[in-house]
Amino acid sequence: SNMADVGPVKVALSDMGEKIVCEEHYGSDSLKQRYTRLDNGTLVKQATGGQRFSSVIQFFRSVFLPQGYPESVSSDYLSYQIWDTVQAFCSSITGTLATQAVLKGVGVGDETATAAGATITWILRDGTGMLGRILFAWIQGTSLDCDAKRWRLFADIVNDFSIFLELVAPAFPLFFTGIVCVAGVGKAIVGVSGGATRAALTMHQARRDNMADVSAKDGSQETLVNLMALLAGLVVTPMVADNAMLTWFLFFVFTCLHLFANYNAVTCVVMETLNQTRLHILVSHYLSTGVVLSPAQANAQEPVVFGQKKSTRIKLGSPLSSIIHRAPDLDRAIHINSMGRYLLGMPTLTDINIVLHQESSHMDYIKSCFQAEVIDYVIEHRFSELQVHPSIPNFKAFQSMVDQANSKALWDLAGTSHDAAAQIFPSFHAGLEAAGWTTGRTQLGADEWRATWNLHSISDKKSF
């Protein structure tokens, strides 16, 4: 309902014998209303704040921002949308330059060009783009959710490269079709990557189950920006028609601004869910300092251009064959992974594979990846002095893990790390909750393999 958030009822008798029975306000807007009961029993409504569309700002706010803003969206909403608006404008301008180059390349304004030739080029460009879209969504589908910020930036870098290809294509008439086809594939990847990450970010921004409203208002903002860019394009196009130098100058300026705006947009986003990168940052910092970083602090350290540099590759949701090759190995894996809902094994010193039980939950994902990060921390620091904060229990276990890693005793390392993680995890989890992290859902990128083994046979073991 639009008239939500009714304020406290104030009852007071004035000198005129009137009684204020209720006051209400519209969200956090300045619009307020007071209900007064007169002596004769009638109820009088008075508006005490500004009218809903009394100013241009109020009007634009209701048209372009989600209902209930700012309470209905995440705290990083406004800063992200401002930078997103700047990048969308820049992208539209460079897109206009590219469109002009492609039209010139297919023969617009050239008397010797045929309509059939231009149509074939266009069909090939669109066709390769469609194939690229399907392939990319198949190959990278899951990681788009887990690393939304990195893929968002990747999409815009590919977009700029595709526009660059379209601008240079007319200079190579023999290879024109091939070049615009490659650019078409690039733009298709942008469509998948940008669209999917936009959905993930909308989910993050919506705080009142209002994804549809946030998404619709984002569409309105984008339409307004594209309209402004269209008007700017009408001014720019005649200026650059026969001026290659100006075309390239504008492309360079707007591309730099586009990348700068995109970098700022993704770095201002503060995700409260755990992915592999953010968990790695949290565990490393916790083991060395005993402090769990807040979402804002961890997000500030999250790399958005290149992936996180780690000593091991952690695969969540691996098949059993990735850690077990002989029957005794299975007994050992079940014995040392006493939690019961996952099995952690290491085929090599740099690979940590986690087999998930059919009944495993998001908390099991976090526990198993926490243990894997403990191993990663040990392997990363095994040749230097291992820094573990005094508040972390069982320092001897860390010294044992270093020796086991150096002697390649991988099952022993898995067992020792499980016992160490069992002691450390409760305080780490309490720290996550206190710092404001969401643990009810994760973005740890679990694959779909799930196994079933007898959990009751190990129920007497210690669990965490």
C-alpha positions, 0 to 999 in steps of 0.5 A: 500500500502507498500509505505505508509506515504510519507514524505514532498516534498523537493525542492532544487537546488544543485550546480550540477543542480540537483533538489530533487523533493520527499523524502519518507520513509517506515513506521517508518523503516530506509528505505528511498528513494529520487527522484532527477530530473536531467537537462535532465529531467530524474528522479533518485531514491536513497535509503538513508536508510538501505535496507529492509532486510539488517539486521537479525533484519529487516528480523525478524521484517517483518516476525513476527511483523505486517506491520506498527509496532509500529504505527499499533498496541497498545502501550502495544503490544510488552510487552504483546507479549514478556510475551506471548512468554515466557508463550507459551514456558513454556506451551509447555515444561510442555505439553511435560512432560504430553504427555509422562505421558499419553502415558505411562499411556495408555500402550506405552512400556507395553506388556500387554496393548492392542491397543483397550484399549488405543484407548477407553481411548483416545476417552473418553478423547477427547469426554468429552473435546468436551462436556466441550468445548460446555458447557463452551462456552454456560455458559461463552460466554459473560463474555469472552469479558468483562473480557478478562484479567481475563479469559486469566489468568484463562485459563492458571491456568486451563491449568497447573492444567490439565497438573498436572492431566495428570502427576499424572494419571499413578500413579492411574491405576484404575482411569487413564481414569477418571483422563485424562477425567477431564484433557481433559475437563480442556484443552477444557475450556482452548481452549475456554477461551484462544482462545476467549480472544486472539481474544478480545486482538487482537481486542484491539491491532489492530489500523489500522483495521488490525486484520487479520495481527495482528492475523496472526503474532501472529500465526507465533510467536506462531509457532516459539516458539512451534518449539523451545519448540519442539527442547527443548523437544527432549533434555528433554524427554530422560532425564526424561524418567525414572526419576520421580524426575526430571519430577516433578522438571521441571514441578514445575519450568516451571509452576511457570515461566508460571504463572509469565509470564501470570500474567505479560502479562495480567497486562501490557495490557491497555484496553481503553474500559469500563467494569463493573470493570474499570467503578467501579474503575473510578467512585469510584476514581472520586467521592472521588477525582474529577479526572478521571483516565487514561486508564493506571492508571485504568488498573493498579488497575483492579484485574486479579485473582479474581473479583472486590469486590463490595457492589452491583450486577449490572445487565444490560439488565434485564427483566422488571419483575426484578424491577416491580411487581405492576402497580404503580411501573412502573409509578414510575420507568418511572417517576424517570428515566427521561432519558427515555432510561433505567429504574433502580430499586432495588429489594433489597439493594444489587441488582441493575437491569437496564431495557434497552429501545429498542432504548438505545445506548452504551452511555445509558449503560454508563449512567445507570451503572454510576448511579448504581455505584453512588448508590454502592458508597453510600451503600459501604460508608454509615456506615463510613464518606462519602467522596465526593470531593468538585468539585462534585455537590449536596453533600446534595443528597449523604446525602439523599441517605445514609438515604434512603439506611439505611431506605431501601427506595429503590425507593426514593434512585433510584430517588435521585441517578438519579437526582445526576447522572444527575448533575455529569455525564456531567463532568465525561463524559468530563473527560473520553473523555479527558483521552482517554477512548473509549465510542463509544463501551463498554464491560459492559456485557449487557444481551439481554432483551430490553423493549419498553415504551412511551418515549414522555410521559416523554420528559418534564423531565430533562435528562442527 
